[in-house]
Amino acid sequence: MAAAALLRGAAPGCGGPAWSWRLRAAPRRRLAHSGCCQGADPASGATWACFLLGERALVRVRGPDSAPFLLGLLTNELPLPGPAAGEASTSARAGYAHFLNVQGRTLYDVILYGLPERSGEQPTFLLECDSSVVDALQRHLLLHKIRRKVTVEPCPELRVWAVLPRAPGEAGGAVPPRKTAECADILTPDPRTACMGWRLLSQDEGSALVPGGRLGDLQDYHRHRYQQGVPEGVHDLPPGVALPLESNLAFMNGISFTKGCYIGQELTARTHHMGVIRKRLFPVQFSGAVPGGGIAPGAAVLTESGQAAGKYRAGLGDVGLALLRSEKIKGPLHIRTSESGLVALTASVPDWWPTATK
């Protein structure tokens, strides 16, 4: 599959210091061009930052009933495989969705990969989730399997990588990889937003990563994610607590309001059709000294006058996410620490959000 189409278009609107990654030196045999990629430019240098996401894992769902089975549980349509731009062959595609409980609250956030069907093979989907809930997700799927002809199993042989341009200005000059037919790796745009680059599923430590790619510091990935307001995993989306529309699921292409029924749909659809979402997850940045132990999840965020504006959700260092009332985000905000101090913070609206929300 020619990956040129996959490696275009992420840079616009994604500026800022978060795109200057700290790149760790790594042996070329791990992160340089391999037999699965063609078209590398040896002189191009480190154009791509590649992050091994050890806290993400995969669950495989396969069988003749896998598509209708998943459609009854997920908030979104399935990413059916199809030809990439300029290619006749079929390739994997990715989508984003949540599993909800019957009260309409998020249980698990997943990136789905629809795999091409080969002769004699059953329809197969991979579900990327937080590694701490792999067992819980499998139990959830098996609980609703009933008589469906599906097999649910872990997929430990594939590792999950995030691939991002080292800097927006360099993205267009990189020579994109072209995967050979025998390469089993999956490279696809992150379905949530172009600012999150691409997802790569690889069996190797990184020998099949993009040419010009080098291993990035994982903290840089999470800092960038928080600065862009993209939640991921159980810390950002606590199971049974987070509401999908307050978590900006619609902004991240993670929900269909025209698909068939799924668990938790009633509250979500009613909230959408009412058109009123008073609270959202916003990216926040602290301007004062953050306590050594960080800010406790659930800490109250207050306005200058002491009124409740929302709650801090999760973060890394001086950046994070907070569930805030939309009308409160423009004024000064702060959090009271356990040491009776105040930490000032600023909420922002990401550039990639729809204009009507700004």
BELNORUR-V518256 format. One record per run of one state. SS is the DSSP state (@ for helix, = for strand, . for the rest). FROM is the first residue (numbers start at 1). TO is the last residue. If there is no record, write none. Layout:
ss = {SS,SS}
from = {FROM,FROM}
to = {TO,TO}
//
This chain:
ss = {.,=,.,@,.,=,.,@,.,=,.,=,.,=,.,@,.,=,.,=,.,=,.,=,.,=,.,=,@,.,=,.,=,.,@,.,=,.,=,.,@,.,=,.,=,.,@,.,=,.,@,.,=,.,=,.,=,.,=,@,.,=,.,=,.,@,.}
from = {1,2,3,17,20,23,24,28,32,37,39,48,53,56,63,66,72,74,75,82,84,90,92,93,101,105,115,124,131,144,151,155,159,166,168,172,178,180,186,190,194,197,198,203,213,217,218,228,243,244,265,275,279,287,300,304,308,317,319,326,329,333,337,342,349,355,358}
to = {1,2,16,19,22,23,27,31,36,38,47,52,55,62,65,71,73,74,81,83,89,91,92,100,104,114,123,130,143,150,154,158,165,167,171,177,179,185,189,193,196,197,202,212,216,217,227,242,243,264,274,278,286,299,303,307,316,318,325,328,332,336,341,348,354,357,358}
//
